[in-house]
Amino acid sequence: MEMLCGLQVFSLSQDVWSASGKAPIQNYVVQMIPGERPGNFNQVMMELGATVCRKTKPLCYESPLQLQCLVFTKNCIEICPPKKSQRNRVDIELFVLLL
């Protein structure tokens, strides 16, 4: 099933924060990394994520990848990336007696 947001690049229907959701993304990115000077590619991607494609208040109109970005072209910026699901917390009271 194709999703409405940036996940449609991969046509993912599973949770992107799970191991099964991360695997297709990682496989795609590994194929994109050039064989020559992969460190430069990694640095550019980190810089893009830190300055333009930020988690909060992204600067999409300044992105050099606007035309390739499905989040931008589908105008679903406010819902991407999807929020990480919260784990259910269990409160446990422990009593310890030290001798």
Secondary structure as GFF3:
##gff-version 3
##sequence-region A 1 99
A	DSSP	three_ten_helix	6	9	.	.	.	ID=ss1
A	DSSP	alpha_helix	19	32	.	.	.	ID=ss2
A	DSSP	alpha_helix	38	51	.	.	.	ID=ss3
A	DSSP	three_ten_helix	60	62	.	.	.	ID=ss4
A	DSSP	three_ten_helix	66	68	.	.	.	ID=ss5
A	DSSP	alpha_helix	70	73	.	.	.	ID=ss6
A	DSSP	three_ten_helix	77	79	.	.	.	ID=ss7
###
